[in-house]
Amino acid sequence: MSSWRIKDYWPEPGVNLVQAWYERQEDDVVSEFDYALSALSETPDWTEIPEFIVLTGEYVGLYEIVIDVELEDGEPKNCRVIGVWMQDSRDFVILVVCELKDGIYDPPLSFALELKKSLEAGKGQINEHYF
């Protein structure tokens, strides 16, 4: 049984930003993404894992899962799963997956903050993430 439940935030009916990102990825990225989330779902304490980062400053309340992949052509792809840890639960809700290049998040973390505010306002829906 999983220690954690991984979920996706859908800001509008039928709009799953995580799945849309996932479907555009290379096989290496998909494999690493699935493996990382599956392994994390079985890990009791994420705070002890260096790939789990608690964001600070203007991004307080957001969390980042680091997934770095070397593609077949040798190029690195740095993916950042941005989400929220639902208070008093073992639910992690993925808001968006960003790509990090030269210190710049795409989409920017400000977009993740907008999604977080929508979630907190009761907009959109939360659905199970299927590996």
N, C-alpha and C positions, 0 to 999 in steps of 0.2 A: 504494500500500500504506500502511496506517495505521502511524503511528509508535507509537501506543498501542492497547492493547486495553481496551475498557470492558466491565466485567462487572457482573452483579448478584449480590448475596448473597441466598440463599434460606435463612432460618433453619430452616425445616422443609420437608419434601417438599410441593411444590405451593404454597408460600407465597412469593410474590414481592412484597415490600413496595413496590418501585419501580414495578412494573407496576400494582399496585393504586392507588397515588398517581396515576400517569400517566392512568389511565382516568377519574379523577374531575375532570380539569383542563379548563379552557376551551381552545378552539382556539388562542388567542394564546399561552398558556403551553406547550402541546404543541409548537407550532412553534418557539418560542424554546429550549425544552429540547432538542429534536432538533438544532437548528442549533448550539447551544453545545457539545453533546457531540461532534457530528460534527467541528466545527472543532477542538476540543481533541484529538481522536484523531489529527489530522494535524499537531499542533504539537509540534515536537521537545522544547522545554524549557518546561514549564508554569510553572516558577518565575519566568519573566519576564513572566507574564501577571497583571495585577492582579485578575482574577476568580478566581484560584486562590490560596487562603489556607491556609497551614500553621497549624493550630491549636496553641495552646500551653497551658501550665499543666496542669490536670487532664485536658485533652483531647489531650495529646501523642500522636501516632500517627494522629490523624484529620486529614482534609483537607476543605476546603470549596470548592465551585465555586459562585460567585455568579451567579444568574440573576434579574434584575429585569425585570419585565414591566409595562407599562401596559395595563390591560384596556380593552375597548371603552368602558366607562362612565367611563374616566378614573382609576379607582382603581388604585393600584400593587399588585402582588403580588410579594413578595420570596421567591424560592425558594432554598433552600440544599441542594445535593447534597452529602451527607456520605459520605465513603468512606475507604478505605485504599489506600495505594500499596504494592503487594506488593514486598517487598524483593528486590533483584537482578533486577527484571523491568521490563517496560513495561506492566504490568497495573494498572489502577485499578479497584477493586471498590467499587461503590456499595452502601452499607449501607442508607441511608434518604434520603428527600428530606423536608426540613423546610420549613416556612413561617416566616418571620421577621416579627414584627409587634411594634412598640414594644420592640425588644430582646429579645423572648422567642421561643425556638425551639419550634415545635410539629411533631412531638414534640420533647421536650427532648434536648439533646445527651447527657445521661446514658443515654438509650435507645440512641443510636448507640454509646456505649461498651460497653453490654451486648452489642450485636450483634458488636462487634469482639472482645470476649472469647470469645464463642461461636465465632466464626470461627477464632480462634487456638487454641481447644480442639479444633478439628477437627469441630465440629458444623455441620450444615447443608451447603449446597453452593454452589458458584460456577458461574454460567452466563453465557454470552455475552449481552451486552446488544444487542438488535436495534433499530436506529433506524427 
